[in-house]
Amino acid sequence: MSAAELQLSEKNPAARPGFVSPHPASLYPPGDLAIWVFILAELLAFGIFFAAYAITRMHNVALFDEMQLTLDRRAGAINTVLLITASWCVARAVAAIKRDRTVASQRWLLWGMIAAVGFVVVKLFEYKAKLSLGINLATNTFYMFYLSLTFFHFMHVLLGLAILGAVWLKTRQGGYSAADHHGMETGASYWHMVDLVWIVLFPLVYVMR
């Protein structure tokens, strides 16, 4: 092996003769199996929550329709755009690391986190507005579901942000590459779940009548 080839192999293990990635790119679903078990469990929990909301709504249509009009749909729509944007940025980060574009990957992750923080800020303003009116879990059945569902999701956003932050730090330290980006895919998979849940939650709670 020439000196140039040796230097390349040190920078990129995938360039070494006979190298076999510990996490083949062809493996699906991407990321750890454990995260997918966790994601499925979380989706089941949200699914039960959504079903309970839908069934209760069927028996309280007038109340739910009236209370929906008190929600800030514009804030909900902005948050939908922010989460979709965050997911797109995270997907771009994964695509970049697969091409060994570490700097671009960490930048996409940072933009994704900024969009996610935007969601948190908008949601906090929503909660502040409701609490200032004296609205809480005991106000009525609709607000019991609204506050419980959105706060449950809100906590998942915070956890997702923490995971993205850890992935971003490791990316900055050169911990991922085209040969091994398994951890980033694991974090991205969780974040996409958070986004998917909101895409269902927003129309269900804010829009559908």
CORQUIRA-V845376 format. One record per backbone hydrogen bond with DSSP energy under -0.5 kcal/mol. NH is the residue of the N-H (numbers start at 1). CO is the residue of the C=O. E is the energy in kcal/mol with one decimal. If there is no record, write none. Layout:
{{NH:CO:E} {NH:CO:E}}
This chain:
{{6:2:-2.5} {7:3:-2.3} {8:4:-2.1} {9:5:-2.3} {10:6:-1.6} {11:7:-1.5} {12:8:-2.5} {15:12:-2.4} {16:13:-1.8} {19:16:-2.0} {27:24:-1.7} {36:32:-1.1} {37:33:-1.9} {38:34:-2.3} {39:35:-2.7} {40:36:-2.5} {41:37:-2.0} {42:38:-2.4} {43:39:-2.8} {44:40:-2.1} {45:41:-2.0} {46:42:-2.6} {47:43:-2.6} {48:44:-2.3} {49:45:-2.0} {50:46:-3.0} {51:47:-2.4} {52:48:-2.4} {53:49:-2.2} {54:50:-2.7} {55:51:-2.6} {56:52:-2.4} {57:53:-2.5} {58:54:-1.7} {59:55:-0.8} {59:56:-0.8} {60:57:-1.4} {64:60:-2.6} {65:61:-2.8} {66:62:-2.2} {67:63:-2.7} {68:64:-2.1} {69:65:-0.9} {70:67:-1.5} {71:68:-1.5} {73:71:-1.2} {76:72:-2.0} {77:73:-2.8} {78:74:-2.6} {79:75:-2.4} {80:76:-1.7} {81:77:-2.2} {82:78:-2.4} {83:79:-2.4} {84:80:-2.3} {85:81:-2.4} {86:82:-2.3} {87:83:-2.4} {88:84:-2.3} {89:85:-2.5} {90:86:-2.3} {91:87:-2.4} {92:88:-2.2} {93:89:-2.0} {94:90:-2.1} {95:91:-2.2} {96:92:-2.4} {97:93:-2.3} {98:94:-1.7} {99:96:-1.3} {100:97:-1.9} {101:96:-2.6} {102:100:-1.2} {105:101:-2.4} {106:102:-2.4} {107:103:-1.8} {108:104:-2.4} {109:105:-2.2} {110:106:-2.0} {111:107:-2.4} {112:108:-2.2} {113:109:-2.3} {114:110:-2.2} {115:111:-2.2} {116:112:-2.0} {117:113:-2.6} {118:114:-2.0} {119:115:-1.7} {120:116:-2.0} {121:117:-2.5} {122:118:-2.5} {123:119:-2.6} {124:120:-2.3} {125:121:-1.9} {126:122:-1.9} {127:123:-2.7} {128:124:-2.6} {129:125:-2.2} {130:126:-2.0} {131:127:-2.9} {132:128:-2.2} {133:129:-0.6} {133:130:-0.9} {134:131:-1.6} {135:130:-2.2} {139:136:-1.8} {144:140:-1.8} {145:141:-1.9} {146:142:-3.0} {147:143:-2.4} {148:144:-1.7} {149:145:-3.1} {150:146:-2.4} {151:147:-1.9} {152:148:-2.3} {153:149:-2.2} {154:150:-2.6} {155:151:-2.3} {156:152:-1.2} {157:153:-2.0} {158:154:-2.0} {159:155:-2.1} {160:156:-2.8} {161:157:-2.5} {162:158:-2.1} {163:159:-2.3} {164:160:-2.7} {165:161:-2.5} {166:162:-2.0} {167:163:-2.4} {168:164:-2.8} {169:165:-2.3} {170:166:-2.1} {171:167:-2.3} {172:168:-2.4} {173:169:-1.5} {174:171:-1.6} {175:170:-3.2} {177:180:-1.5} {185:181:-2.1} {186:182:-1.9} {187:183:-2.2} {188:184:-2.7} {189:185:-2.2} {190:186:-1.7} {191:187:-2.1} {192:188:-2.5} {193:189:-1.4} {194:190:-1.8} {195:191:-2.1} {196:192:-2.6} {197:193:-2.4} {198:194:-1.6} {199:195:-2.0} {200:196:-1.2} {201:197:-2.8} {202:198:-3.1} {203:199:-0.6} {204:200:-1.7} {205:201:-2.7} {206:202:-2.5} {207:202:-0.7} {207:203:-0.9} {208:203:-3.6}}
